[in-house]
Amino acid sequence: MRVREESRSGLEIVLVDIWEGTEPRPEVERFCEMWGIKGPILLDPGLELASALGVRGVPTNVVVDSDGTIRAFGAARLDELEQAIDDLYGR
């Protein structure tokens, strides 16, 4: 993701894990360490948030503005996600 832009634009990236089966925390920690992922991660093993958002598959990206309004949903490819973020900032 655009780390340099994140630091100056106010963009915050929050990952949501919907790991099913085993205890998610150790699996998420291992995954993040393996891929060098840093930042806040919300654990949603009961799928409450995923269900509320209508997530049907992973990965699913949800772009939410500062008012909490969903501005893009399902942008799974990097170019789609970048376009959704550009749209959010009016670029």
Phi, psi and omega per residue, in radians:
M1 nan 2.973 -3.067
R2 -1.394 1.409 -3.044
V3 -1.083 -0.735 -3.135
R4 -1.104 -0.711 3.126
E5 -1.175 -0.634 -3.118
E6 -1.011 -0.743 -3.059
S7 -1.198 -0.423 -3.100
R8 -1.949 -0.094 -3.062
S9 -1.837 -0.230 -3.057
G10 1.499 0.042 3.107
L11 -1.172 2.245 3.083
E12 -2.090 2.303 -3.140
I13 -1.895 2.159 3.100
V14 -2.115 2.183 3.099
L15 -1.603 2.486 3.090
V16 -2.090 2.150 3.138
D17 -1.762 2.277 3.116
I18 -2.038 0.658 -3.141
W19 -0.949 2.298 3.128
E20 -1.982 2.635 3.048
G21 1.835 -1.566 -3.070
T22 -1.513 3.095 3.052
E23 -1.058 2.101 -2.996
P24 -1.263 -0.581 -2.993
R25 -0.957 -0.904 -3.128
P26 -1.086 -0.626 3.139
E27 -1.182 -0.737 3.133
V28 -1.143 -0.755 3.121
E29 -1.061 -0.752 3.121
R30 -1.109 -0.784 3.141
F31 -1.070 -0.817 -3.117
C32 -1.135 -0.682 3.098
E33 -1.138 -0.739 -3.123
M34 -1.091 -0.693 -3.057
W35 -1.760 0.024 3.113
G36 1.213 0.547 -3.110
I37 -1.486 2.261 3.109
K38 -2.208 2.689 3.103
G39 2.111 3.086 -3.083
P40 -1.223 2.419 3.103
I41 -2.294 2.131 3.102
L42 -1.621 2.201 3.084
L43 -1.561 2.220 -3.100
D44 -2.269 1.024 -3.062
P45 -1.143 -0.439 3.111
G46 -1.497 -0.026 3.102
L47 1.113 0.394 -3.133
E48 -1.106 -0.875 -3.138
L49 -1.179 -0.778 3.137
A50 -1.018 -0.745 3.116
S51 -1.143 -0.746 -3.140
A52 -1.094 -0.604 -3.140
L53 -1.470 -0.265 -3.114
G54 1.467 0.431 3.116
V55 -1.191 2.240 -3.127
R56 -2.055 -0.169 3.138
G57 -2.811 2.894 -3.141
V58 -2.171 2.554 -0.021
P59 -1.400 2.612 3.003
T60 -2.257 2.234 3.097
N61 -1.805 2.365 3.112
V62 -2.156 2.118 3.120
V63 -1.774 2.109 -3.081
V64 -2.093 2.328 3.136
D65 -1.426 3.126 -3.051
S66 -1.166 -0.270 3.090
D67 -1.575 -0.071 -3.127
G68 1.563 0.176 3.128
T69 -1.506 2.276 3.091
I70 -1.249 2.132 -3.104
R71 -1.811 -0.406 3.094
A72 -2.668 2.557 -3.106
F73 -2.480 2.303 3.038
G74 1.545 0.079 3.133
A75 -1.176 1.595 -3.016
A76 -1.574 -0.558 3.127
R77 -1.438 2.616 -3.103
L78 -1.008 -0.735 -3.131
D79 -1.144 -0.605 3.086
E80 -1.174 -0.733 3.129
L81 -1.151 -0.766 3.110
E82 -1.073 -0.701 3.116
Q83 -1.135 -0.706 3.113
A84 -1.094 -0.694 3.114
I85 -1.206 -0.726 3.091
D86 -1.064 -0.736 3.114
D87 -1.084 -0.714 3.132
L88 -1.036 -0.677 -3.130
Y89 -1.607 0.071 3.088
G90 1.228 0.579 -3.133
R91 -1.701 nan nan
